[in-house]
């Protein structure tokens, strides 16, 4: 049961993060090539997350730290944007889930 919820939460957060970044592309705050480059790790991670790979969640937590740093620069920079704040919140939430996911997976095996 928890594993199914973990898959659902992970997929929902990935979709929300990509959608939030796409909104910034539409508004003109981000270039399309950066959006594609930014979305690529999420799209690679999604199949491994659906297989509930412990190593994938542990590895992706480190990738999310880089995304966190980038998002913090935009949120606490000169001109913050509401979608940058939403992106920061989703990244932090996804990081917490990525950290606790291996424990949930191992407990429910």
C-alpha positions as CSV (number, residue, x, y, z in Angstrom):
1,X,0.0,0.0,0.0
2,X,2.7,2.5,1.0
3,X,4.8,1.5,-2.1
4,X,1.8,2.4,-4.3
5,X,1.5,5.8,-2.5
6,X,5.2,6.4,-2.9
7,X,4.9,5.8,-6.7
8,X,1.9,8.1,-6.9
9,X,3.6,10.9,-4.9
10,X,6.8,10.6,-6.9
11,X,5.1,10.7,-10.3
12,X,2.8,13.6,-9.1
13,X,5.8,15.7,-7.9
14,X,7.8,15.1,-11.1
15,X,4.8,16.2,-13.2
16,X,4.2,19.2,-11.0
17,X,7.8,20.2,-11.2
18,X,8.0,19.9,-14.9
19,X,4.7,21.8,-15.3
20,X,5.9,24.6,-13.0
21,X,9.1,24.9,-15.0
22,X,7.1,24.9,-18.3
23,X,5.1,27.8,-17.0
24,X,8.3,29.8,-16.5
25,X,9.2,29.0,-20.1
26,X,5.8,30.3,-21.3
27,X,6.2,33.5,-19.3
28,X,9.6,34.0,-20.7
29,X,11.8,33.7,-17.6
30,X,13.5,30.4,-18.8
31,X,14.7,29.4,-22.2
32,X,13.4,26.3,-23.9
33,X,16.8,24.5,-24.1
34,X,17.3,25.0,-20.3
35,X,13.8,23.6,-19.7
36,X,14.7,20.5,-21.7
37,X,18.0,20.1,-20.0
38,X,16.4,20.7,-16.6
39,X,13.6,18.1,-17.2
40,X,15.9,15.4,-18.6
41,X,17.0,13.9,-15.2
42,X,13.3,13.8,-14.0
43,X,12.3,11.8,-17.1
44,X,15.2,9.4,-16.6
45,X,14.4,9.0,-13.0
46,X,10.7,8.3,-13.4
47,X,11.0,4.6,-14.7
48,X,13.4,3.8,-11.9
49,X,11.1,5.4,-9.3
50,X,8.2,3.3,-10.6
51,X,10.4,0.2,-10.1
52,X,11.0,1.4,-6.5
53,X,14.8,1.3,-6.9
54,X,16.5,2.3,-3.6
55,X,19.7,3.4,-5.3
56,X,17.7,5.6,-7.7
57,X,16.0,7.5,-4.9
58,X,19.3,7.9,-3.0
59,X,21.1,9.2,-6.2
60,X,18.3,11.5,-7.1
61,X,18.4,13.1,-3.7
62,X,21.8,14.4,-4.6
63,X,20.6,15.7,-7.9
64,X,17.8,17.5,-6.1
65,X,20.4,19.3,-4.0
66,X,21.7,20.9,-7.2
67,X,18.2,21.9,-8.2
68,X,17.7,23.3,-4.7
69,X,20.7,25.5,-5.1
70,X,19.6,26.8,-8.5
71,X,16.1,27.5,-7.2
72,X,17.4,29.3,-4.1
73,X,19.4,31.7,-6.3
74,X,16.2,32.6,-8.2
75,X,13.9,32.9,-5.1
76,X,16.3,34.9,-3.0
77,X,17.7,36.8,-5.9
78,X,16.9,40.2,-7.2
79,X,13.4,39.6,-8.7
80,X,11.7,36.5,-7.3
81,X,8.7,35.1,-9.1
82,X,5.9,33.1,-7.5
83,X,6.5,30.0,-9.6
84,X,10.1,30.0,-8.5
85,X,8.9,29.8,-4.9
86,X,6.5,27.0,-5.8
87,X,9.4,25.2,-7.5
88,X,11.5,25.6,-4.4
89,X,8.7,24.2,-2.2
90,X,8.2,21.2,-4.5
91,X,12.0,20.5,-4.7
92,X,12.2,20.5,-0.9
93,X,9.2,18.2,-0.6
94,X,10.6,15.8,-3.3
95,X,14.0,15.8,-1.5
96,X,12.3,14.7,1.7
97,X,10.4,12.0,0.0
98,X,13.6,10.8,-1.8
99,X,15.4,10.6,1.5
100,X,12.7,8.6,3.2
101,X,11.8,6.4,0.2
102,X,14.5,3.8,0.7
103,X,13.3,3.2,4.2
104,X,9.7,2.9,3.1
105,X,10.7,0.5,0.3
106,X,12.8,-1.7,2.6
107,X,10.1,-1.8,5.3
108,X,7.4,-2.9,2.8
109,X,9.4,-5.6,1.0
